């Protein structure tokens, strides 16, 4: 079974995002909650076929390595891979949620930093402008149209 730890997911995500491999997927998932987990129709089909073959002979051997035991082992291996994939998706969903929360905190802190510069140096100072704010004296005032009667 292929199960990734949170550290594995973090390192894969970190390495791949800079290589561009997950970039498109992350952008597509930006507005989604959790990824849809995968089911395997092949595993379900194989399970039904195994039940049918078992009714012929529990130790069925059709030659050339085509045994019921080998078929069952292959079905189980694919089922475990699918479970590992779904587990990795769940962990990646958690990582994406953590990332979104940290981005919100960073956005809040960015606004607080600009506000603090405005308090310390005033909102009409060059320091406020250097920090990314628009000086009060440079704000465009919208001209109000006079009321016509």
VMD Tcl script that draws the C-alpha trace (Angstrom):
set ca {
  {0.00 0.00 0.00}
  {1.33 3.45 -0.89}
  {0.72 5.90 1.97}
  {2.51 9.25 2.06}
  {3.24 11.12 5.27}
  {2.51 14.82 5.64}
  {6.24 15.51 5.21}
  {6.23 13.55 1.93}
  {3.23 15.54 0.69}
  {4.87 18.84 1.73}
  {8.13 17.98 -0.04}
  {6.35 16.71 -3.16}
  {4.13 19.78 -3.24}
  {7.05 22.16 -2.63}
  {9.36 20.55 -5.21}
  {6.69 20.07 -7.85}
  {5.11 23.52 -7.58}
  {8.42 25.13 -8.49}
  {8.90 22.64 -11.33}
  {5.41 23.49 -12.59}
  {4.02 19.94 -12.40}
  {1.24 20.67 -9.89}
  {0.74 24.33 -10.81}
  {-2.18 23.75 -13.17}
  {-3.83 21.34 -10.75}
  {-3.45 23.75 -7.83}
  {-4.94 26.58 -9.90}
  {-7.88 24.40 -10.90}
  {-8.49 23.35 -7.30}
  {-8.20 26.85 -5.86}
  {-11.98 27.24 -5.60}
  {-12.83 23.61 -4.81}
  {-13.30 22.13 -1.38}
  {-12.04 18.55 -1.39}
  {-10.94 16.47 -4.32}
  {-13.25 13.71 -5.35}
  {-11.95 10.32 -4.30}
  {-11.40 7.71 -6.97}
  {-13.17 4.39 -7.27}
  {-11.87 1.63 -9.49}
  {-14.38 -0.01 -11.80}
  {-11.64 -2.48 -12.78}
  {-11.27 -3.64 -9.17}
  {-15.03 -4.02 -8.79}
  {-15.24 -5.95 -12.07}
  {-12.34 -8.19 -11.03}
  {-13.99 -8.90 -7.66}
  {-17.14 -10.08 -9.44}
  {-15.09 -12.17 -11.86}
  {-13.17 -13.73 -8.93}
  {-16.47 -14.71 -7.31}
  {-17.60 -16.31 -10.55}
  {-14.28 -18.15 -11.09}
  {-14.30 -19.37 -7.49}
  {-17.58 -21.13 -8.19}
  {-15.74 -23.18 -10.86}
  {-12.75 -24.15 -8.68}
  {-11.18 -22.54 -5.63}
  {-7.70 -23.50 -6.91}
  {-8.38 -22.71 -10.57}
  {-5.27 -22.93 -12.78}
  {-5.77 -22.13 -16.47}
  {-2.08 -22.49 -17.38}
  {0.52 -19.91 -18.43}
  {0.44 -18.37 -14.95}
  {-3.30 -17.65 -15.14}
  {-4.32 -18.80 -11.68}
  {-7.12 -17.61 -9.46}
  {-4.57 -16.84 -6.73}
  {-2.49 -14.63 -9.09}
  {-5.61 -12.86 -10.35}
  {-6.78 -12.22 -6.77}
  {-3.32 -10.90 -5.79}
  {-3.29 -8.51 -8.77}
  {-6.78 -7.24 -7.88}
  {-5.69 -6.65 -4.27}
  {-2.53 -4.81 -5.38}
  {-4.54 -2.45 -7.61}
  {-7.09 -1.90 -4.82}
  {-4.27 -0.97 -2.39}
  {-2.78 1.45 -4.92}
  {-6.19 3.09 -5.30}
  {-6.53 3.37 -1.52}
  {-3.06 4.92 -1.32}
  {-3.98 7.39 -4.05}
  {-7.15 8.41 -2.20}
  {-5.21 8.79 1.05}
  {-2.68 11.03 -0.70}
  {-5.54 13.15 -2.08}
  {-6.94 13.59 1.41}
  {-3.56 14.67 2.74}
  {-3.10 17.06 -0.19}
  {-6.55 18.53 0.50}
  {-5.44 19.16 4.09}
  {-2.25 20.81 2.87}
  {-4.22 23.04 0.50}
  {-6.51 24.08 3.37}
  {-3.47 24.92 5.50}
  {-2.00 26.95 2.63}
  {-5.23 28.91 2.15}
  {-5.39 29.68 5.88}
  {-1.79 30.89 5.94}
  {-2.41 33.06 2.86}
  {-5.37 34.69 4.64}
  {-3.19 35.37 7.68}
  {-0.47 36.85 5.46}
  {-3.00 39.08 3.69}
  {-4.29 40.35 7.02}
  {-0.74 41.00 8.24}
  {0.07 42.88 5.02}
  {-2.86 45.23 5.62}
  {-1.87 45.64 9.26}
  {1.71 46.50 8.28}
  {0.54 49.23 5.89}
  {-1.87 50.57 8.52}
  {0.93 50.64 11.11}
  {3.14 52.65 8.71}
  {0.20 55.04 8.26}
  {-0.15 55.45 12.02}
  {3.57 55.91 12.66}
  {4.42 58.21 9.73}
  {0.92 59.45 8.65}
  {-1.02 58.44 5.60}
  {0.30 61.43 3.68}
  {3.99 60.57 4.15}
  {6.48 59.32 1.61}
  {7.11 56.30 3.90}
  {3.44 55.33 3.54}
  {3.81 55.58 -0.23}
  {7.02 53.50 -0.14}
  {5.14 50.81 1.81}
  {2.58 50.57 -1.00}
  {-0.13 52.96 0.15}
  {-1.56 55.91 -1.74}
  {-0.89 59.23 -0.05}
  {-3.97 61.13 1.03}
  {-2.89 64.20 -0.93}
  {-2.53 62.14 -4.10}
  {-5.93 60.49 -3.99}
  {-8.17 61.56 -6.82}
  {-11.33 63.10 -5.60}
  {-14.36 62.47 -7.70}
  {-16.02 65.68 -8.75}
  {-19.62 65.77 -7.76}
  {-22.02 66.89 -10.38}
  {-24.07 69.88 -9.34}
  {-27.74 69.19 -8.84}
  {-29.84 70.59 -11.61}
  {-33.36 71.64 -10.88}
}
mol new
graphics top color blue
foreach p $ca { graphics top sphere $p radius 0.5 }
foreach p [lrange $ca 0 end-1] q [lrange $ca 1 end] { graphics top cylinder $p $q radius 0.2 }
display resetview
